[in-house]
Amino acid sequence: MIGKLASKIIVYTTSLVLLVLIIFSVSSIITVVKLKRYSLNKVEAVFRKNSNENLERKVTSYARILKGDMDAKKSVSFMFGEVVEKFVNSKERIDYQDIKNIYGEISNVLDLRDISLFNSKGQLLEEYPSFEEVSNLSVFVKKLIKRTNFHKINYFDFHLNKDGSVSFSFVYVARIKHNVPLFIAFDYNPYDFYSLVKTAQLHPYSQKYLWIINKEGYLIYDPPTKEHPLITLLNKVNLENPKNGKALASIVKNYILKGKTGVARYTFRGVDKFVGYTYIKEFGWGLGLTLPVDTFYKPIKELNKDINSKTTFTLALFGLFSSIVVLMAITTSLFIAKRVVDPINNTISVIESILDGDYNVKIPESGMVEIDKLSEAVSRLVDYFEKSKNSKEG
């Protein structure tokens, strides 16, 4: 049976251990939670910085590639424009077979749609292949004529033709007899352009894609469009229009079309996105490389889930450890109580025997210095009473 002293020892010891465990547990949980929050914030900041740099670096990289591709077509158009100009000036007439041969040469390396020649009034003189629809080119040439300050080679941006095809053109201005201008239009299909832009959607971000706007803010290429990517030209999707989102309109108007490069965030068609943007001045294009926010945060969410599971496991393990410590504290308290209380009880029994006149009792050693000193004092007291008793009887 456990006495009051033993009970107090057990209670005090266990309470002290529990108090220490509670303080340690609370501080540990707070530390773990703060460390988790700090780690996630740090990871997000680093990931966001790397992602921003990646978006900006990638979009400028695509801008350089696209410009290089367009510059190549411009150079080829200029070179063969000079060839046509020499042919016409040397023969003093337009040779259909020469145009056909040049078309074949260019088509071997580039996706050329049509070569067409216009006079100084913008009227079509000759074209190959003859079945292609070129009314838009005639309109563009007439605009060039009105400007009077056109360049040797002029760019005509992406446009929808009346036959439903999409193309872009470089128009070379030749000078023939009596310095009369001859406009030679090289009209290109944009399929290799599409293929190049679509590579932006490759691994590691399948939801990342590149969109392009012209200098008027109209979307000329948008991969998510289910129909033909350039159908947006027909729909006149103007990204400067706040109806598409105020944030996007502000980015397009105040940053992209002003020739700036950077990273921003906007919502379009109900999807929250990050975008790296830049501008190609020579062609008046604004490029946006987007990454949905959900895709960006997916690795962080997975990391958060992993940290939560490991934190739960750690706390469960710590709870088990705490339970074991409490049980060990109770067991240790019982052992200590027995070591302390039993010698005290023995001493009390000896003192009671002395009071009853029995001086032959002895207190066994406990192995505890303080208790043994008490036992020794009691033993001397017993010897004293026994000598006193013997002296009285003698």
Backbone torsions as a table, in degrees:
resi	resn	phi	psi	omega
1	MET	NA	133.5	-177.9
2	ILE	-87.0	127.0	179.5
3	GLY	-80.4	180.0	-178.6
4	LYS	-64.3	-41.2	-178.7
5	LEU	-63.6	-45.5	178.6
6	ALA	-61.7	-41.6	179.3
7	SER	-61.7	-42.0	179.5
8	LYS	-64.6	-40.6	178.8
9	ILE	-61.1	-45.7	-179.9
10	ILE	-62.6	-47.0	-178.0
11	VAL	-63.0	-48.2	-178.2
12	TYR	-63.2	-45.1	-179.1
13	THR	-63.6	-47.8	-179.5
14	THR	-63.1	-41.4	179.8
15	SER	-61.9	-42.0	179.6
16	LEU	-63.3	-43.7	178.8
17	VAL	-64.0	-43.3	179.1
18	LEU	-62.3	-41.5	179.8
19	LEU	-61.7	-44.5	178.8
20	VAL	-63.2	-42.3	179.7
21	LEU	-64.1	-41.8	-179.7
22	ILE	-62.7	-47.9	179.4
23	ILE	-60.5	-44.6	-179.8
24	PHE	-65.7	-41.0	-179.1
25	SER	-64.4	-47.6	-178.9
26	VAL	-61.2	-46.5	179.9
27	SER	-64.4	-36.0	179.3
28	SER	-67.6	-44.1	179.6
29	ILE	-62.3	-45.2	178.9
30	ILE	-60.6	-42.6	179.4
31	THR	-63.8	-43.3	-180.0
32	VAL	-63.2	-44.9	-179.3
33	VAL	-63.6	-45.2	179.3
34	LYS	-65.0	-39.6	178.9
35	LEU	-65.3	-39.9	178.0
36	LYS	-62.8	-48.0	-179.6
37	ARG	-62.2	-42.9	179.7
38	TYR	-63.5	-43.6	-178.6
39	SER	-62.7	-45.3	-179.5
40	LEU	-64.6	-43.3	178.8
41	ASN	-62.9	-40.2	179.9
42	LYS	-66.0	-45.0	179.3
43	VAL	-62.0	-44.2	180.0
44	GLU	-62.1	-42.9	-179.2
45	ALA	-63.1	-45.3	179.9
46	VAL	-66.2	-44.0	-179.3
47	PHE	-64.4	-40.9	179.4
48	ARG	-65.5	-42.2	179.0
49	LYS	-62.2	-46.4	179.4
50	ASN	-64.6	-39.7	179.4
51	SER	-65.3	-43.4	177.8
52	ASN	-60.1	-46.8	179.2
53	GLU	-63.0	-37.8	179.6
54	ASN	-65.7	-46.0	179.9
55	LEU	-61.7	-46.7	-178.9
56	GLU	-66.2	-42.4	-179.9
57	ARG	-65.5	-41.7	-178.7
58	LYS	-67.2	-44.1	-176.3
59	VAL	-67.4	-37.0	176.6
60	THR	-69.9	-32.0	176.8
61	SER	-65.4	-44.4	177.5
62	TYR	-64.8	-36.4	178.2
63	ALA	-61.4	-42.7	179.0
64	ARG	-65.3	-41.7	-179.4
65	ILE	-65.2	-46.5	-179.3
66	LEU	-64.3	-41.5	178.3
67	LYS	-63.9	-40.8	178.0
68	GLY	-61.6	-41.7	178.3
69	ASP	-63.1	-44.1	179.8
70	MET	-69.1	-37.8	177.8
71	ASP	-62.9	-36.3	178.5
72	ALA	-63.7	-44.1	178.6
73	LYS	-65.6	-37.7	177.8
74	LYS	-62.8	-43.9	-179.8
75	SER	-64.7	-42.7	178.7
76	VAL	-63.4	-42.5	179.2
77	SER	-62.1	-41.7	179.7
78	PHE	-64.2	-43.8	-177.3
79	MET	-63.4	-48.7	-178.7
80	PHE	-75.4	-22.3	172.6
81	GLY	-64.2	-41.6	176.4
82	GLU	-63.2	-38.4	179.6
83	VAL	-62.9	-46.7	179.1
84	VAL	-61.6	-41.9	-179.7
85	GLU	-59.9	-41.7	179.9
86	LYS	-68.7	-40.6	178.7
87	PHE	-60.4	-46.7	-177.3
88	VAL	-64.5	-43.9	-178.3
89	ASN	-68.9	-32.8	-178.7
90	SER	-77.1	-33.4	-176.8
91	LYS	-101.8	-11.2	-179.0
92	GLU	58.0	28.6	175.3
93	ARG	-160.8	167.0	178.9
94	ILE	-95.3	120.4	-178.7
95	ASP	-98.9	115.2	-178.3
96	TYR	-60.0	-38.2	-178.1
97	GLN	-66.5	-36.3	177.1
98	ASP	-62.6	-43.8	178.8
99	ILE	-62.2	-42.2	179.3
100	LYS	-61.5	-42.8	-179.9
101	ASN	-65.0	-42.0	178.9
102	ILE	-64.4	-40.2	177.0
103	TYR	-58.4	-43.8	179.3
104	GLY	-63.6	-39.9	179.0
105	GLU	-62.9	-46.8	-178.6
106	ILE	-68.4	-40.6	-177.1
107	SER	-65.4	-19.2	177.9
108	ASN	-66.0	-28.1	-177.3
109	VAL	-119.2	-23.5	-178.2
110	LEU	-129.6	154.0	-177.7
111	ASP	-84.6	75.3	-178.1
112	LEU	-81.1	130.8	-179.7
113	ARG	-87.9	-40.9	-171.6
114	ASP	-166.2	147.4	166.6
115	ILE	-115.8	126.8	-179.5
116	SER	-137.1	145.6	-177.9
117	LEU	-117.0	133.9	-179.1
118	PHE	-124.0	145.7	177.9
119	ASN	-83.1	-174.9	-175.8
120	SER	-68.4	-8.7	176.7
121	LYS	-103.2	2.8	179.5
122	GLY	82.9	13.6	179.3
123	GLN	-88.3	140.0	-179.0
124	LEU	-70.1	126.0	178.8
125	LEU	-99.9	-43.6	-176.8
126	GLU	-159.2	151.9	175.4
127	GLU	-154.7	156.7	174.1
128	TYR	-147.7	130.0	-6.8
129	PRO	-68.9	148.2	-173.2
130	SER	-73.9	-15.2	-177.2
131	PHE	-83.9	-11.7	-178.4
132	GLU	-72.7	144.1	-177.9
133	GLU	-87.7	123.7	-173.0
134	VAL	-129.3	24.3	-178.0
135	SER	-62.5	-34.7	178.3
136	ASN	-63.0	-37.1	179.0
137	LEU	-65.6	-38.6	177.5
138	SER	-61.4	-41.7	177.9
139	VAL	-62.6	-43.5	-179.5
140	PHE	-64.6	-41.9	179.2
141	VAL	-62.1	-42.2	178.7
142	LYS	-62.4	-35.4	176.0
143	LYS	-67.2	-38.1	177.5
144	LEU	-62.0	-43.7	-178.6
145	ILE	-60.3	-40.7	-179.7
146	LYS	-66.9	-29.5	-178.4
147	ARG	-72.4	-32.8	179.7
148	THR	62.5	-14.6	-178.9
149	ASN	-111.9	35.5	-178.6
150	PHE	-71.3	162.3	-179.8
151	HIS	-90.6	175.7	177.4
152	LYS	-65.6	-38.6	175.9
153	ILE	-126.6	131.5	-174.5
154	ASN	-127.6	143.2	-176.5
155	TYR	-100.5	134.2	174.7
156	PHE	-115.6	115.2	-170.5
157	ASP	-65.4	171.8	178.1
158	PHE	-48.2	134.6	-178.4
159	HIS	-150.1	151.1	175.9
160	LEU	-91.1	126.7	177.3
161	ASN	-89.2	163.7	-176.6
162	LYS	-64.6	-22.6	178.5
163	ASP	-86.4	5.5	177.2
164	GLY	90.9	-3.8	178.6
165	SER	-80.0	162.2	178.5
166	VAL	-122.1	135.4	-178.7
167	SER	-155.9	170.2	172.1
168	PHE	-138.9	159.5	-169.5
169	SER	-139.7	154.9	166.8
170	PHE	-120.1	126.7	-177.3
171	VAL	-111.0	118.3	179.1
172	TYR	-94.0	131.9	179.3
173	VAL	-99.5	106.3	179.0
174	ALA	-92.2	160.3	176.3
175	ARG	-120.3	118.6	-179.4
176	ILE	-110.2	-159.2	-172.8
177	LYS	-50.0	132.9	-179.1
178	HIS	62.5	28.9	176.3
179	ASN	60.7	27.9	178.2
180	VAL	-77.8	131.8	-179.3
181	PRO	-73.9	141.4	173.3
182	LEU	-125.7	124.0	-175.3
183	PHE	-98.9	117.5	-177.8
184	ILE	-109.1	112.3	-176.0
185	ALA	-101.0	125.2	173.7
186	PHE	-106.2	107.3	-174.3
187	ASP	-101.1	123.7	-174.0
188	TYR	-110.1	141.2	168.3
189	ASN	-76.7	145.2	-175.2
190	PRO	-94.7	20.0	-172.3
191	TYR	-65.8	-40.5	176.7
192	ASP	-66.9	-31.1	175.7
193	PHE	-63.7	-45.0	178.1
194	TYR	-59.6	-46.1	-177.9
195	SER	-59.7	-39.8	-179.8
196	LEU	-66.3	-45.0	-178.9
197	VAL	-66.6	-34.8	-178.4
198	LYS	-65.5	-20.9	179.7
199	THR	-63.9	-17.0	178.0
200	ALA	-65.3	-18.7	-177.8
201	GLN	-93.1	6.3	-179.9
202	LEU	-77.1	173.5	178.3
203	HIS	-51.4	143.3	12.8
204	PRO	-94.7	-8.0	-178.2
205	TYR	-113.3	93.3	-176.7
206	SER	-67.0	-22.5	-179.9
207	GLN	-92.1	1.2	176.9
208	LYS	-82.8	134.4	179.2
209	TYR	-149.8	162.8	-176.2
210	LEU	-109.0	129.2	172.5
211	TRP	-118.7	155.9	-175.0
212	ILE	-133.5	136.8	175.5
213	ILE	-119.9	155.9	176.0
214	ASN	-88.7	-177.4	-174.4
215	LYS	-68.3	-12.1	177.4
216	GLU	-94.6	0.5	178.4
217	GLY	89.9	3.0	-179.6
218	TYR	-84.3	138.9	-179.1
219	LEU	-72.2	117.9	179.5
220	ILE	-106.9	-11.2	175.9
221	TYR	-151.9	125.1	-177.5
222	ASP	-147.6	95.2	-174.8
223	PRO	-52.7	-36.2	-178.7
224	PRO	-65.9	-15.8	179.7
225	THR	-61.4	126.7	-175.7
226	LYS	-67.0	-36.4	179.7
227	GLU	-80.0	-163.0	177.3
228	HIS	-56.7	132.8	-176.5
229	PRO	-51.9	-32.5	-177.0
230	LEU	-91.4	10.8	176.1
231	ILE	-61.7	-20.5	179.7
232	THR	-65.0	-23.4	174.0
233	LEU	-63.4	-41.8	179.5
234	LEU	-68.4	-36.9	-179.2
235	ASN	-78.9	-10.7	179.7
236	LYS	55.3	52.7	177.9
237	VAL	-78.8	102.2	-176.8
238	ASN	-96.2	112.8	-177.1
239	LEU	-76.3	-5.9	172.2
240	GLU	-80.8	-11.2	-178.4
241	ASN	-79.0	122.7	-179.9
242	PRO	-58.7	-16.9	178.0
243	LYS	-63.1	-24.8	176.7
244	ASN	-84.2	1.8	-178.0
245	GLY	121.3	125.4	-177.3
246	LYS	-61.5	-40.7	-178.4
247	ALA	-62.7	-44.9	179.8
248	LEU	-64.8	-43.8	179.2
249	ALA	-59.8	-40.2	179.3
250	SER	-66.4	-42.1	179.2
251	ILE	-62.1	-46.1	-178.5
252	VAL	-64.5	-48.5	-174.0
253	LYS	-72.5	-45.8	-171.3
254	ASN	-92.9	-13.9	-176.6
255	TYR	-124.6	-62.4	-172.5
256	ILE	-62.4	-53.8	-176.1
257	LEU	-73.5	-3.9	173.2
258	LYS	-100.1	11.4	173.0
259	GLY	82.6	19.7	-177.5
260	LYS	-94.1	161.1	177.8
261	THR	-127.0	138.3	-179.6
262	GLY	175.1	-162.5	-179.6
263	VAL	-132.5	139.5	180.0
264	ALA	-146.6	-178.4	179.7
265	ARG	-133.5	139.6	-179.4
266	TYR	-156.2	169.7	175.8
267	THR	-119.6	128.8	179.5
268	PHE	-139.6	130.8	-177.3
269	ARG	54.9	35.6	176.2
270	GLY	78.4	6.5	-179.1
271	VAL	-112.0	126.9	178.2
272	ASP	-80.8	128.2	-172.7
273	LYS	-138.8	153.6	164.3
274	PHE	-97.8	149.7	179.1
275	VAL	-142.8	133.4	168.5
276	GLY	-98.1	131.2	-174.1
277	TYR	-130.8	156.3	175.7
278	THR	-158.8	-178.1	-174.2
279	TYR	-142.5	137.0	175.3
280	ILE	-107.0	102.2	-172.5
281	LYS	-61.3	-41.5	-174.4
282	GLU	-59.2	-31.5	-177.2
283	PHE	-113.7	-2.5	178.6
284	GLY	70.4	29.0	-178.2
285	TRP	-98.9	140.0	169.0
286	GLY	-107.9	129.7	-179.4
287	LEU	-110.8	136.1	175.7
288	GLY	-129.5	122.0	177.1
289	LEU	-104.9	108.8	-172.2
290	THR	-101.4	153.3	174.8
291	LEU	-141.5	115.4	179.1
292	PRO	-56.0	140.7	-178.2
293	VAL	-58.7	-38.1	179.4
294	ASP	-60.2	-39.6	178.6
295	THR	-66.8	-39.8	178.8
296	PHE	-62.2	-44.1	-175.2
297	TYR	-83.4	-7.7	-177.0
298	LYS	-57.4	-49.1	177.8
299	PRO	-61.3	-35.0	-179.4
300	ILE	-69.3	-40.1	177.7
301	LYS	-63.5	-40.7	178.1
302	GLU	-65.2	-38.7	176.7
303	LEU	-65.0	-41.9	178.9
304	ASN	-61.7	-42.8	178.5
305	LYS	-62.9	-42.4	179.8
306	ASP	-65.2	-42.6	178.7
307	ILE	-64.5	-40.5	179.5
308	ASN	-61.3	-44.7	-179.6
309	SER	-64.6	-40.9	179.6
310	LYS	-70.4	-35.3	177.4
311	THR	-65.5	-43.2	178.2
312	THR	-61.1	-43.4	178.7
313	PHE	-62.8	-42.5	-179.6
314	THR	-63.7	-44.1	179.8
315	LEU	-65.8	-38.7	177.5
316	ALA	-63.8	-43.0	177.9
317	LEU	-63.4	-40.2	178.5
318	PHE	-66.9	-36.6	177.0
319	GLY	-63.2	-42.0	177.0
320	LEU	-63.1	-43.4	178.1
321	PHE	-60.7	-41.4	179.7
322	SER	-63.4	-40.9	179.1
323	SER	-62.6	-41.8	178.5
324	ILE	-63.7	-40.5	178.9
325	VAL	-62.7	-42.2	179.4
326	VAL	-62.9	-44.9	178.8
327	LEU	-62.4	-40.6	177.7
328	MET	-65.1	-36.5	178.8
329	ALA	-64.5	-42.8	179.3
330	ILE	-64.4	-44.5	179.6
331	THR	-61.8	-44.2	179.1
332	THR	-64.3	-38.9	178.7
333	SER	-62.9	-41.9	177.5
334	LEU	-61.7	-42.1	-179.9
335	PHE	-64.8	-45.5	180.0
336	ILE	-64.4	-41.7	-179.8
337	ALA	-60.6	-42.2	179.8
338	LYS	-65.3	-41.3	179.4
339	ARG	-63.9	-33.6	-176.4
340	VAL	-88.8	-45.2	-172.4
341	VAL	-73.7	-39.8	-176.8
342	ASP	-59.4	-49.3	177.8
343	PRO	-60.6	-35.5	178.8
344	ILE	-65.9	-41.9	179.0
345	ASN	-64.2	-39.0	177.9
346	ASN	-63.1	-42.2	179.4
347	THR	-62.9	-42.2	178.8
348	ILE	-61.5	-41.2	179.6
349	SER	-62.7	-41.6	179.3
350	VAL	-64.1	-43.2	-179.6
351	ILE	-63.3	-40.0	178.2
352	GLU	-64.4	-37.5	178.4
353	SER	-65.5	-39.3	178.6
354	ILE	-62.6	-43.0	179.4
355	LEU	-63.4	-25.2	178.8
356	ASP	-87.8	-1.1	176.0
357	GLY	96.9	6.3	179.8
358	ASP	-96.3	108.7	-177.3
359	TYR	-101.0	8.0	-177.3
360	ASN	-92.6	-3.8	-178.7
361	VAL	-74.6	149.3	177.5
362	LYS	-130.0	149.7	178.5
363	ILE	-97.5	122.1	179.8
364	PRO	-69.6	152.4	178.4
365	GLU	-69.7	140.7	-178.4
366	SER	-100.7	-18.3	-175.4
367	GLY	86.8	0.3	177.4
368	MET	-108.6	124.7	-172.0
369	VAL	-55.8	-50.1	-175.7
370	GLU	-63.9	-43.4	-179.7
371	ILE	-67.4	-39.0	179.9
372	ASP	-65.9	-34.3	176.1
373	LYS	-65.1	-40.8	176.5
374	LEU	-62.5	-41.8	179.1
375	SER	-63.1	-40.3	179.5
376	GLU	-64.2	-39.8	178.9
377	ALA	-64.7	-41.6	179.1
378	VAL	-65.4	-39.7	179.6
379	SER	-63.3	-40.2	177.4
380	ARG	-65.5	-35.2	178.0
381	LEU	-65.3	-39.8	177.7
382	VAL	-63.3	-44.5	179.5
383	ASP	-61.1	-39.5	-179.9
384	TYR	-63.2	-47.1	-179.3
385	PHE	-66.0	-35.8	-179.6
386	GLU	-68.1	-40.3	176.7
387	LYS	-65.7	-39.9	178.6
388	SER	-62.4	-40.3	-179.6
389	LYS	-65.4	-42.4	-178.2
390	ASN	-67.8	-37.5	-179.8
391	SER	-67.0	-34.8	179.5
392	LYS	-71.0	-36.9	-179.6
393	GLU	-74.7	-27.7	178.0
394	GLY	-77.4	NA	NA
